[in-house]
Amino acid sequence: MSMDPTQTLDVKGQNCPMPVVKTKGAFDELGAEETLEVVATDSGSMSDIEGWAESTDGATLLDQVEAIENGEDVYKHYIQKAE
């Protein structure tokens, strides 16, 4: 299980439902076993992206991390696409 993302999607400053909508679009472009990192500032993205991954065939939520970057709460999500 690699936490080294193939692609990073920056959805900082966007609120529900846009982080999930854009995550779906970026996820659809991934190849097999590639990992998408989603970086958001919407705290709701923690539950929204988790729910999306659980209901999406081929999506595995590897991890979610809360961090503070430049004084701002940031939520990082790591999603891997199945083979």
N, CA, C and O atoms as a MOPAC input file, in Angstrom:
PM7 MOZYME 1SCF
protein

 N      0.85400 1    -1.18200 1     0.00000 1
 C      0.00000 1     0.00000 1     0.00000 1
 C      0.89000 1     1.23200 1     0.00000 1
 O      1.56100 1     1.51700 1     0.99200 1
 N      0.89900 1     1.95300 1    -1.09100 1
 C      1.76300 1     3.11500 1    -1.23500 1
 C      1.01900 1     4.39200 1    -0.86300 1
 O     -0.09900 1     4.63000 1    -1.31800 1
 N      1.66100 1     5.21100 1    -0.02500 1
 C      1.07900 1     6.50400 1     0.31900 1
 C      1.69100 1     7.60300 1    -0.54700 1
 O      1.43700 1     8.78600 1    -0.32200 1
 N      2.48600 1     7.21800 1    -1.52400 1
 C      3.09700 1     8.17500 1    -2.43100 1
 C      2.11000 1     8.42100 1    -3.56600 1
 O      1.98200 1     7.59100 1    -4.46700 1
 N      1.40700 1     9.56200 1    -3.52900 1
 C      0.33200 1     9.76000 1    -4.50600 1
 C      0.83000 1     9.89400 1    -5.93600 1
 O      1.88300 1    10.47300 1    -6.20400 1
 N      0.04100 1     9.34300 1    -6.84000 1
 C      0.29700 1     9.47900 1    -8.26500 1
 C     -0.10500 1    10.88300 1    -8.71100 1
 O      0.52700 1    11.49000 1    -9.57500 1
 N     -1.17200 1    11.37300 1    -8.09500 1
 C     -1.73800 1    12.67600 1    -8.47200 1
 C     -2.24600 1    13.36400 1    -7.21800 1
 O     -2.72400 1    12.70500 1    -6.29400 1
 N     -2.14500 1    14.69700 1    -7.18300 1
 C     -2.69000 1    15.47700 1    -6.07400 1
 C     -3.77600 1    16.39700 1    -6.61400 1
 O     -3.58900 1    17.09000 1    -7.61500 1
 N     -4.90600 1    16.38700 1    -5.93500 1
 C     -6.03600 1    17.24300 1    -6.28900 1
 C     -6.20200 1    18.27700 1    -5.18600 1
 O     -6.42900 1    17.91400 1    -4.03100 1
 N     -6.09500 1    19.54900 1    -5.51900 1
 C     -6.22300 1    20.63400 1    -4.54400 1
 C     -7.63800 1    21.21200 1    -4.63300 1
 O     -8.00100 1    21.85300 1    -5.61900 1
 N     -8.42400 1    20.97300 1    -3.58400 1
 C     -9.78800 1    21.52500 1    -3.53700 1
 C     -9.93100 1    22.45700 1    -2.33200 1
 O    -11.02400 1    22.62300 1    -1.79000 1
 N     -8.82000 1    23.05900 1    -1.92300 1
 C     -8.85400 1    23.98200 1    -0.79100 1
 C     -9.76800 1    25.16600 1    -1.11700 1
 O     -9.76400 1    25.68100 1    -2.23500 1
 N    -10.54600 1    25.58400 1    -0.12400 1
 C    -11.45200 1    26.71500 1    -0.29500 1
 C    -12.79700 1    26.33900 1    -0.89900 1
 O    -13.67500 1    27.19200 1    -1.02800 1
 N    -12.97000 1    25.07700 1    -1.26900 1
 C    -14.23400 1    24.63200 1    -1.85900 1
 C    -15.03100 1    23.84500 1    -0.82700 1
 O    -14.48200 1    23.05400 1    -0.06100 1
 N    -16.33300 1    24.08100 1    -0.82700 1
 C    -17.21900 1    23.40700 1     0.12200 1
 C    -18.08400 1    22.37400 1    -0.57300 1
 O    -18.19400 1    22.34700 1    -1.79900 1
 N    -18.69600 1    21.52400 1     0.24100 1
 C    -19.57400 1    20.45500 1    -0.22100 1
 C    -20.56500 1    21.00100 1    -1.24200 1
 O    -21.14300 1    22.06300 1    -1.01200 1
 N    -20.77900 1    20.32500 1    -2.34300 1
 C    -20.29300 1    18.97600 1    -2.68800 1
 C    -19.04500 1    18.97600 1    -3.56900 1
 O    -18.62900 1    17.91300 1    -4.03000 1
 N    -18.44400 1    20.12800 1    -3.81300 1
 C    -17.36800 1    20.20200 1    -4.81000 1
 C    -16.16500 1    19.30300 1    -4.52000 1
 O    -15.65000 1    18.69900 1    -5.46100 1
 N    -15.68400 1    19.17400 1    -3.27900 1
 C    -14.54800 1    18.25300 1    -3.07900 1
 C    -14.84800 1    16.82900 1    -3.55200 1
 O    -13.98600 1    16.17900 1    -4.14300 1
 N    -16.05900 1    16.34300 1    -3.29800 1
 C    -16.41200 1    14.98300 1    -3.73200 1
 C    -16.59000 1    14.93300 1    -5.25100 1
 O    -16.14200 1    13.98500 1    -5.89600 1
 N    -17.22800 1    15.93100 1    -5.81300 1
 C    -17.43800 1    15.96800 1    -7.26500 1
 C    -16.09000 1    15.95600 1    -7.99100 1
 O    -15.89700 1    15.20400 1    -8.94600 1
 N    -15.16800 1    16.79200 1    -7.53000 1
 C    -13.85500 1    16.86400 1    -8.18000 1
 C    -13.02600 1    15.61400 1    -7.89600 1
 O    -12.24500 1    15.18400 1    -8.74500 1
 N    -13.19000 1    15.02800 1    -6.70500 1
 C    -12.49300 1    13.77800 1    -6.39000 1
 C    -12.92100 1    12.68900 1    -7.35200 1
 O    -12.08300 1    11.95100 1    -7.87000 1
 N    -14.22700 1    12.58100 1    -7.59500 1
 C    -14.73200 1    11.56500 1    -8.52400 1
 C    -14.12400 1    11.74800 1    -9.91000 1
 O    -13.69100 1    10.78100 1   -10.53600 1
 N    -14.09400 1    12.98300 1   -10.38100 1
 C    -13.53200 1    13.25800 1   -11.69900 1
 C    -12.06500 1    12.86800 1   -11.79800 1
 O    -11.64400 1    12.25700 1   -12.78000 1
 N    -11.28500 1    13.22300 1   -10.77500 1
 C     -9.85500 1    12.89800 1   -10.78200 1
 C     -9.63700 1    11.39000 1   -10.61800 1
 O     -8.74200 1    10.81600 1   -11.23700 1
 N    -10.46200 1    10.75600 1    -9.78100 1
 C    -10.35100 1     9.31700 1    -9.55600 1
 C    -10.60200 1     8.54800 1   -10.84700 1
 O     -9.91800 1     7.56600 1   -11.13500 1
 N    -11.58200 1     8.99500 1   -11.61700 1
 C    -11.92400 1     8.32900 1   -12.87900 1
 C    -10.75300 1     8.35000 1   -13.86300 1
 O    -10.66900 1     7.49000 1   -14.74000 1
 N     -9.84800 1     9.32600 1   -13.72300 1
 C     -8.70300 1     9.45200 1   -14.63000 1
 C     -7.51600 1     8.58900 1   -14.20000 1
 O     -6.58200 1     8.40000 1   -14.97800 1
 N     -7.54100 1     8.06400 1   -12.97100 1
 C     -6.42000 1     7.26200 1   -12.47100 1
 C     -6.32500 1     5.92200 1   -13.18400 1
 O     -7.32300 1     5.36700 1   -13.64400 1
 N     -5.10000 1     5.42000 1   -13.26400 1
 C     -4.88600 1     4.06400 1   -13.74800 1
 C     -4.96400 1     3.09500 1   -12.57800 1
 O     -5.07400 1     3.50900 1   -11.42400 1
 N     -4.90800 1     1.81300 1   -12.88000 1
 C     -4.98000 1     0.77300 1   -11.85700 1
 C     -3.86000 1     0.92700 1   -10.84300 1
 O     -2.70700 1     1.16800 1   -11.20100 1
 N     -4.21400 1     0.78500 1    -9.57800 1
 C     -3.30600 1     0.84200 1    -8.43700 1
 C     -2.65400 1     2.19900 1    -8.23000 1
 O     -1.70600 1     2.30700 1    -7.45200 1
 N     -3.13400 1     3.23500 1    -8.90400 1
 C     -2.61900 1     4.57300 1    -8.66100 1
 C     -3.34200 1     5.18200 1    -7.46000 1
 O     -4.45800 1     4.78900 1    -7.11900 1
 N     -2.67700 1     6.15000 1    -6.83000 1
 C     -3.21100 1     6.76200 1    -5.61400 1
 C     -3.43000 1     8.25300 1    -5.82800 1
 O     -2.56400 1     8.95900 1    -6.34600 1
 N     -4.59700 1     8.71100 1    -5.42000 1
 C     -4.97600 1    10.12000 1    -5.49500 1
 C     -4.89700 1    10.73200 1    -4.10600 1
 O     -5.45200 1    10.19300 1    -3.14900 1
 N     -4.20700 1    11.86100 1    -4.00100 1
 C     -4.20500 1    12.64700 1    -2.76500 1
 C     -5.14500 1    13.82700 1    -2.98400 1
 O     -4.98600 1    14.58300 1    -3.94300 1
 N     -6.11500 1    13.98300 1    -2.10000 1
 C     -7.03800 1    15.11300 1    -2.16600 1
 C     -6.73100 1    16.01600 1    -0.97400 1
 O     -6.71900 1    15.56000 1     0.16900 1
 N     -6.48700 1    17.29000 1    -1.24300 1
 C     -6.17000 1    18.25300 1    -0.19100 1
 C     -7.31700 1    19.24900 1    -0.11900 1
 O     -7.58800 1    19.97800 1    -1.07300 1
 N     -7.99400 1    19.26700 1     1.04500 1
 C     -9.19000 1    20.09700 1     1.21700 1
 C     -9.09700 1    20.93100 1     2.49400 1
 O     -8.31900 1    20.62500 1     3.39700 1
 N     -9.90200 1    21.98400 1     2.55000 1
 C    -10.01100 1    22.77800 1     3.77600 1
 C    -11.39400 1    22.63500 1     4.40400 1
 O    -11.62500 1    23.13900 1     5.50300 1
 N    -12.30400 1    21.96300 1     3.73200 1
 C    -13.66300 1    21.72700 1     4.24100 1
 C    -13.62600 1    20.53500 1     5.19200 1
 O    -13.34900 1    19.41300 1     4.76700 1
 N    -13.90400 1    20.76800 1     6.48100 1
 C    -13.86000 1    19.67300 1     7.46400 1
 C    -14.87300 1    18.58200 1     7.12400 1
 O    -14.67300 1    17.42400 1     7.48900 1
 N    -15.93700 1    18.92900 1     6.44400 1
 C    -16.93800 1    17.95200 1     6.02700 1
 C    -16.41100 1    16.95800 1     5.01800 1
 O    -17.00800 1    15.90300 1     4.80200 1
 N    -15.27300 1    17.29800 1     4.38800 1
 C    -14.69800 1    16.37800 1     3.40300 1
 C    -14.26200 1    15.07500 1     4.05500 1
 O    -14.18000 1    14.05200 1     3.37500 1
 N    -13.98000 1    15.08200 1     5.35600 1
 C    -13.55800 1    13.85600 1     6.03900 1
 C    -14.64700 1    12.78200 1     5.92300 1
 O    -14.36500 1    11.64900 1     5.53400 1
 N    -15.86800 1    13.13600 1     6.25600 1
 C    -16.95500 1    12.16200 1     6.17000 1
 C    -17.46600 1    12.01000 1     4.73800 1
 O    -17.85200 1    10.91500 1     4.32800 1
 N    -17.47000 1    13.10100 1     3.98100 1
 C    -17.99500 1    13.04800 1     2.60700 1
 C    -17.15400 1    12.14100 1     1.72000 1
 O    -17.69600 1    11.30900 1     0.99300 1
 N    -15.83600 1    12.29300 1     1.77400 1
 C    -14.96800 1    11.49500 1     0.91000 1
 C    -14.91700 1    10.04900 1     1.40300 1
 O    -14.82300 1     9.12300 1     0.59800 1
 N    -14.97800 1     9.85400 1     2.71300 1
 C    -15.03600 1     8.49400 1     3.24300 1
 C    -16.28600 1     7.77900 1     2.73500 1
 O    -16.21100 1     6.63200 1     2.29400 1
 N    -17.42200 1     8.44700 1     2.79500 1
 C    -18.67200 1     7.86400 1     2.31200 1
 C    -18.64400 1     7.60000 1     0.82300 1
 O    -19.14000 1     6.57200 1     0.36000 1
 N    -18.06200 1     8.52900 1     0.06300 1
 C    -17.96800 1     8.34400 1    -1.38400 1
 C    -17.11100 1     7.11300 1    -1.69100 1
 O    -17.48200 1     6.28600 1    -2.52400 1
 N    -15.96000 1     6.99600 1    -1.01400 1
 C    -15.05800 1     5.86500 1    -1.28100 1
 C    -15.72700 1     4.53200 1    -0.94200 1
 O    -15.57100 1     3.55200 1    -1.67000 1
 N    -16.47200 1     4.49900 1     0.16500 1
 C    -17.15200 1     3.26600 1     0.56200 1
 C    -18.20800 1     2.84200 1    -0.45300 1
 O    -18.47500 1     1.65100 1    -0.61200 1
 N    -18.80400 1     3.80400 1    -1.13400 1
 C    -19.88500 1     3.48900 1    -2.06800 1
 C    -19.41400 1     3.40600 1    -3.52500 1
 O    -20.22700 1     3.22500 1    -4.43200 1
 N    -18.11200 1     3.53600 1    -3.74500 1
 C    -17.57800 1     3.53800 1    -5.10900 1
 C    -16.77000 1     2.27100 1    -5.35600 1
 O    -15.78800 1     2.00700 1    -4.66400 1
 N    -17.19300 1     1.48500 1    -6.35300 1
 C    -16.45900 1     0.27100 1    -6.71500 1
 C    -15.04100 1     0.62900 1    -7.14200 1
 O    -14.83600 1     1.54700 1    -7.93500 1
 N    -14.07300 1    -0.09500 1    -6.61500 1
 C    -12.69100 1     0.10400 1    -7.02100 1
 C    -11.94900 1     1.17600 1    -6.25500 1
 O    -10.75800 1     1.38600 1    -6.48300 1
 N    -12.63600 1     1.86600 1    -5.34100 1
 C    -11.98300 1     2.92400 1    -4.55500 1
 C    -11.68300 1     2.40800 1    -3.15300 1
 O    -12.56000 1     1.86500 1    -2.48000 1
 N    -10.43700 1     2.58200 1    -2.72100 1
 C    -10.04100 1     2.21600 1    -1.36500 1
 C     -9.47600 1     3.45200 1    -0.68000 1
 O     -8.48800 1     4.02600 1    -1.13700 1
 N    -10.10100 1     3.85700 1     0.40800 1
 C     -9.59900 1     4.97900 1     1.19000 1
 C     -8.45400 1     4.46600 1     2.05300 1
 O     -8.67400 1     3.72100 1     3.00800 1
 N     -7.22600 1     4.86800 1     1.71300 1
 C     -6.04800 1     4.38000 1     2.41800 1
 C     -5.85300 1     5.08900 1     3.74700 1
 O     -5.49600 1     4.46600 1     4.74600 1
 N     -6.09200 1     6.40700 1     3.75400 1
 C     -5.85100 1     7.17700 1     4.96600 1
 C     -6.48300 1     8.55800 1     4.82800 1
 O     -6.74500 1     9.04000 1     3.72600 1
 N     -6.71800 1     9.17500 1     5.97900 1
 C     -7.15000 1    10.56700 1     6.03300 1
 C     -6.32100 1    11.22300 1     7.12500 1
 O     -6.14500 1    10.65800 1     8.20400 1
 N     -5.81300 1    12.41300 1     6.84300 1
 C     -4.92700 1    13.09900 1     7.76600 1
 C     -5.40600 1    14.53200 1     7.94900 1
 O     -5.70400 1    15.23300 1     6.98200 1
 N     -5.47400 1    14.95500 1     9.21200 1
 C     -5.73700 1    16.36400 1     9.51400 1
 C     -4.40300 1    17.01500 1     9.82400 1
 O     -3.60500 1    16.46900 1    10.58600 1
 N     -4.15800 1    18.17100 1     9.24000 1
 C     -2.89600 1    18.87000 1     9.46400 1
 C     -3.16600 1    20.37600 1     9.50100 1
 O     -4.24200 1    20.84600 1     9.13000 1
 N     -2.17600 1    21.09600 1     9.94900 1
 C     -2.23800 1    22.55800 1     9.88700 1
 C     -1.09200 1    23.00600 1     8.99500 1
 O      0.07600 1    22.72000 1     9.26000 1
 N     -1.45100 1    23.71000 1     7.93900 1
 C     -0.45000 1    24.22600 1     7.00700 1
 C     -0.67100 1    25.71400 1     6.85500 1
 O     -1.76800 1    26.15500 1     6.51300 1
 N      0.36200 1    26.48200 1     7.10600 1
 C      0.27800 1    27.95400 1     7.02400 1
 C     -0.86900 1    28.49400 1     7.87000 1
 O     -1.57300 1    29.41600 1     7.46000 1
 N     -1.05000 1    27.90900 1     9.06100 1
 C     -2.08000 1    28.36900 1     9.98500 1
 C     -3.49400 1    27.97000 1     9.61900 1
 O     -4.44900 1    28.45600 1    10.22500 1
 N     -3.64500 1    27.09700 1     8.64200 1
 C     -4.96700 1    26.71600 1     8.14300 1
 C     -5.17000 1    25.21100 1     8.31900 1
 O     -4.26100 1    24.42300 1     8.05800 1
 N     -6.36900 1    24.81600 1     8.76200 1
 C     -6.68300 1    23.39100 1     8.85700 1
 C     -6.77500 1    22.80700 1     7.45100 1
 O     -7.46100 1    23.34400 1     6.58100 1
 N     -6.07300 1    21.70100 1     7.24800 1
 C     -6.05300 1    21.03500 1     5.94500 1
 C     -6.37100 1    19.56200 1     6.17500 1
 O     -5.89400 1    18.95000 1     7.13100 1
 N     -7.17100 1    19.01200 1     5.29400 1
 C     -7.59100 1    17.61400 1     5.37400 1
 C     -7.08700 1    16.90500 1     4.12100 1
 O     -7.41000 1    17.29200 1     2.99800 1
 N     -6.28400 1    15.85400 1     4.33500 1
 C     -5.71500 1    15.12000 1     3.20400 1
 C     -6.31900 1    13.71900 1     3.16300 1
 O     -6.43300 1    13.03600 1     4.18000 1
 N     -6.69400 1    13.32500 1     1.98100 1
 C     -7.34100 1    12.03300 1     1.76300 1
 C     -6.52900 1    11.28300 1     0.71900 1
 O     -6.12700 1    11.85400 1    -0.29500 1
 N     -6.29000 1    10.00200 1     0.97300 1
 C     -5.51700 1     9.16600 1     0.05300 1
 C     -6.39700 1     8.01500 1    -0.42000 1
 O     -6.81000 1     7.16400 1     0.36900 1
 N     -6.67600 1     8.00300 1    -1.72200 1
 C     -7.60400 1     7.02700 1    -2.29600 1
 C     -6.86900 1     6.25900 1    -3.38400 1
 O     -6.25500 1     6.84700 1    -4.27500 1
 N     -6.94200 1     4.94400 1    -3.29700 1
 C     -6.28300 1     4.09700 1    -4.30700 1
 C     -7.32900 1     3.45400 1    -5.19900 1
 O     -8.40000 1     3.05100 1    -4.74500 1
 N     -6.99200 1     3.36700 1    -6.47800 1
 C     -7.86200 1     2.70700 1    -7.44500 1
 C     -7.45000 1     1.23800 1    -7.55800 1
 O     -6.26200 1     0.92100 1    -7.61200 1
 N     -8.43200 1     0.35800 1    -7.59400 1
 C     -8.16500 1    -1.08600 1    -7.70000 1
 C     -7.58500 1    -1.41800 1    -9.06800 1
 O     -7.56100 1    -0.59000 1    -9.97900 1
 N     -7.12100 1    -2.65100 1    -9.17800 1
 C     -6.55000 1    -3.14100 1   -10.44600 1
 C     -7.56200 1    -3.09500 1   -11.56300 1
 O     -7.25200 1    -3.47000 1   -12.69300 1

